Amino acid sequence: MKKLHFGIPKGSLQDSTIAMMKNAGYKVYVNSRSYYPTVDDPELAIRLIRPQDMSRYIEKGIIDAGLTGQDWVEEAGSDVKCIEKLVYAKQQLTKVRWVLAVPENSSVQTVKDLHNKRIATELVNVTRNYLKKHSINADVEFSHGATEAKTPDLVDAIVELTETGSSLRANKLRIIDTVTESSTVFIANHTSWEDSWKRQKIESLGLLFQGAIIARDKVGLKMNVATDRLETLLEKLPALRTPTVSHLANDAGYAVETVLDESIVRNIIPELKLLGAEGIIEYPLNKIVP
């Protein structure tokens, strides 16, 4: 049987990636002592790979396709095919940022103040390119971890990944600039992409992954409404697209169904009830395929 060799990022993105794949229709099972998860699709062979290494293995064709951060693709300078940008992170539906940060009491106010200073980061090449664009000559060293703890004694500044900035604030660090933004990307090997079977499989995965991301913060809503209340209710009801409206049996009114942001549901349901909606049902969504 033909198989697509597929990489899942090990580490902070692992759980959110597996949850996203579940919503896309793929049940992935991970043994804590194995780098080879199982999946309920015999056409997929999955391997856990550090996101920092993913694009290099895909570029070489060892893995056909996989998910990693755009930041690590740029850091490695890998020549790969980008299939989809999937905006999800460890904690929330958002891009993540690599930021330039200094101690709260540092005299450094802008990147211009870092000339001939020391900077620690995992993202060495991207940071050097950023400094070059600003015409700054600084010593950028690779950090093996605990980067936030290296200021002010070991280095003058750091470039670190953040979603909310809370960890930096807790370590009394002040952000002075964003070096780059990153989201998860679905990438593939160029030779694998030219294989018709693998391309179809990769495209199907990309479609389902994107559908799962779109649906993540949305819900479906169903309700019934009397004929004389329909127009008023539709004016109030936000929707991803035009709501679906169908006749109820025995001319009992209409059934209305729509998709909307989960964040507004708690506010809109009481309003819909006042407008005459009955039998309101909220339900979760796994995928929305435009």
N, C-alpha and C positions, 0 to 999 in steps of 0.2 A: 504493500500500500504506500502511496505517495505521502510524504510528510513535509510539513513546513516547520523548520526549526526556529523557535520563537523565544526571545529573551524577555524576562520580567525583571525589573530593577530590584535588587536586594537592598534592604535597609529601610530608610524612612518612607519611601514611596511604595514599598511592597504591599502593605495592607490595603492602602487606598486603590492600588492597581488591581488587586484581586477582587475587591468590592466592585470596582467599575466593570471588570470582566464578568462578574456574576450578573450584574444588571444587563450586560450585553448578551447574556445567555450562556456563558461558559463557567462551569463550576470547577474551580482550581483547588486542589488539595495539596498542602505543603507539609512535609515531614520536617520537623525542626533539625534533623540530622542529615538531611539530604538537600542537594542542590538541583534535584530533578523532580519538580512537582508533577502530579498527575492531573489530567484534565479530561472531561467527558466529551472529548472530540478526538477520535483516532487519527485524524489528519494533522494534529498538532503534537509536536515534541517540545516541551517547555524546559528551559534552563534558567535558574536564578543567576544573575550576573550583576556585579557592582555597576551602578549607573556610570561611574567614571570610565569603565572599561567597555561598556556596551557598544559604542559606535565603532571602536577599533575592531572588535570581533565581527561586527556586521560588515564593515568595509572589506575585511579579508575573506568574507564568505563562510566563516566558521558557523555563524548564525545567519539565517535568512532575513529575519526582521525582529524588531523588538521595540520596547518603550524605554526612553531615558529622558534626561533633561536637555533642552537646547543648549544650555550652558556647557555641558560636558561634550557635546558634539563640537562646539566652537573651541573648547579648550584643547581637544585632541586634533582639531583640524581635519576631521574625517570626511572623506568623499562618499556620502551616502545619499540615498533617495529619501526625501521627506514626504511621507504619505499624508499625515494629518498633524495639526497642532491640537493637543487636547488639554484644555485649561483645567487642570485639577492638581492639587498639591496635597501635602500631608494633612493639613487641618481644614482647608476650605477650598471652594471653587475660585481660585485666583492665581495669577502669576506670582512667582516668587522673585525676590530681588537679591542681588549681590550688592552690598553697600560698603562704602568706605567709612570706617568708624574710628574714632579716637577717644581717649579718656575724656570724661566730662570737663576736667580742669585743664585740658591741653590748650596750648596757645594756637594750635592749628585750627583755622577757620574754613579754609578752602583747600582744594587739591594743590593749588599753587604754593601753599606753605609746606608741602612735603618734599621739596627739592632736597636731594641728598639724605633723605630720611630712610628708615627701615620699615618695610610693610610685610606682614605675614598673611598668607592665604593658601587655600587649596587650589584656587583658580589662578595660577601663576601667569599663563600665557595671555589670558583675557585681560588680567590686571595690567600687564606690561603694555599691551596694545592701548588700553585706556590711558595710561600715563603718557604714552608716546603721542597720542592725539592732543594731549594738553601740554606737550613739550616739557614734561617733567622727568628728570633723571633721579630715580630712587632705587634703592636696593630691595627687590622683591624676592622673598624667600618662601619655599614651600613649607606649609604647616601640616604636620601629621595628625593634628587634632588639638582640642582644647585651645583653639585659636584665640578665643575671647579672653583667656587668662594671660596672654603674652604681653599685653600692654599694662603699664608703661615701662616695665623693667627690661623686657627683651626687645620690643619693637615700638615704633612710634605710632603705628596705625595698623589696622587690619582690614581685609576685605572678606566679608562673611555673608553667608546666606541667611535670609530672614523672610518670614511670612508676615509677622505682626510687629516685630521689633521689640517684643517683650523681654526676650533673653538678653538682648544688648542693653536695654535699660536696667535690667537686674544686675548686670555686670558693670554698671556705671559708665557705659559707653555712649557716645554721641555720634549720630549719623551726620556726615557732612555732604555726601553725594551718593547717587546710585550709579554703580559701575555698569551693570547690565540687568535686564529683566529676563526671566526664563519661564517657559512652560514645558510641560511634558510633550515630547514629540514621538510619533510613530514613524520609525525609519526602517529602510530596507536596503539590502545589498543590490547594487545595480544589475548584476548578472541574474540574481533571483527574480528581479522585477521583469526581466526580459523573458523569463520562462512563463508561458501562458497559463499553466495550471497554478503556479505559485502567485502570479499576479492576480488572478481571480480570487484566490484565497486571501491574499493581503488586502485587496480592495473590499472584500466582504467584511473582514475584520475591522477595517477602518470605518466603514459605514456603521457597523454595530457599535463600535467604541464611541463614535461621535454622537450617535443616538442616545447612548447611555449618559454621556456628559450633559447633553441638552436637557434630558429628563430629570437630572439629579435634583434640581431645585424647583420642580414643577409638580403639580398634582392634577388629577382629573376631578371634575365636579359634575354631578347629575342632579336634576331636580324636575319636579312637575309644576306647572303653573296654569291657572285658568286662562281662557282665551282673552278675556278683557284686561288681563294683567301682563300679557306677553310683551307687548311693545315697550312698556315702562321698564320691565325687568331687563330686556335686552340692551336698553340704553345704559343701564347701570353695570352690566356684566362685562368685565374685561376678558379678552380671549387671545390665545396665541394666534388663532385665525378666527373666522366667523364661526360662532357657535352652531352646533348641529341642532336643528329643531325638527321634531316629528310629532304627528298627531297621536293622541292617546285614543284608545278604543272608546266607542260610544260617545264620541264628541265631548270627552271629559276634559279637554284642554290640550296642553302640549307637554312633551318631554324635551328638556333642554340639556345639552351636554357640552362641556367646554374644557379647555386646559388653561391653567393660569399659574402664576407664581405662588409657591407655597407660603411665602412671607405675607401675602395679603389675605389669605383664606380666613384667618380668625377674625378679621375685621369685616369682611364682606358677607360672610354667612348670616350674621344677625340682620344686616341690611336687606339681604335677599329674602329672608323670612318676613320682614315687614312689608316687602313689596308683593307678597303673596306666594312665594315659592314654598313648595311642600315636598316631603320625602327627599330632602337634600342628602346626597351621598358624596363623601370625599374619598378618593382612592389613590394609592401611590402609582407611580409610573416607572417602568424599567427603561423604556426606550422611546424616543420621539425621532422618527426618521422623516426629515423634511421632504 
